[in-house]
């Protein structure tokens, strides 16, 4: 299945949405830092929890690399806050309830699960440099090692 992803070396698609505290957040707010923008299907599911907890436990290592991690899903802000409280997450989660941002990034597409086809968010990670340029797309994300894979990638860029 092919996704219609944005082009590397181009400005990352900007967006404005709400975080878990219902505060307005824009991608452009993070100029000057590397942004790790990861899309995940649904808060509080096993794979998404594993992925988020790995990032939580590596937060200092991301900070040491001048990187901010933002998770984004179709969940409402209140559900994102519950996820953060339950897992003691230490980074912002962004709400994309109408999946408009997922569409901009090409990750809202047909999925298959247990023989059923449906539209949903594909688990991908985008690395955006301090100037807002899209420098890397991780299409193969392993929830258990995602944090280590991203840190290694940041070191290689």
Secondary structure, 3 states (H helix, E strand, C coil): CCCCCCCCCCECCCCEEEECCCCEEEHHHHCCCEEEEEECCCCCCHHHHHHHHHHHHCHHHHHHCCEEEEEEECCCHHHHHHHHHHHCCCCCEEECCCCHHHHHCCCEEEEEECCEEEEEECCCEEEECCCCEEEEEECCCCCCCHHHHHHHHHHHC
